[in-house]
Amino acid sequence: MARISLSSSLTPFSGGEAELELDVANVRQLFHALGERYADLIPYLESDIAVAIDGDIYQDALLQPISNDSEVFLFPKIAGG
């Protein structure tokens, strides 16, 4: 299972849980699983989250694959111009 870490700014919406393991094949499945587990995260998952998979950062990459041995970190998108 992939190891999922939530940034400290997201843990208030996950009941304080910062790390978990999930069996997901891509970012879309990850977001769906997190939304089912933590309903308060749903608004953020839909538009405000960036994902780092094994050290590579992705924004708007719902179909990006996640392998069973991946380390995934979720954090707020970086804004800038």
Long-range contacts (C-beta under 8 A, 24 or more apart in sequence): 1-68, 2-30, 2-66, 2-67, 2-68, 2-69, 2-70, 2-71, 2-72, 3-70, 3-71, 3-72, 4-30, 4-34, 4-72, 4-73, 4-74, 5-71, 5-72, 5-73, 5-74, 6-74, 7-73, 7-74, 7-75, 7-76, 9-75, 9-76, 10-41, 10-44, 10-49, 10-74, 10-75, 10-76, 13-38, 13-40, 13-41, 13-44, 14-38, 14-40, 14-41, 23-68, 24-66, 25-65, 25-66, 26-62, 26-63, 26-64, 26-65, 26-66, 27-51, 27-53, 27-58, 27-61, 27-62, 27-63, 27-64, 27-66, 28-62, 28-63, 29-66, 30-66, 30-72, 31-62, 34-74, 44-76, 48-76, 48-77, 49-74, 49-75, 49-76, 49-77, 50-74, 50-75, 50-76, 50-77, 50-78
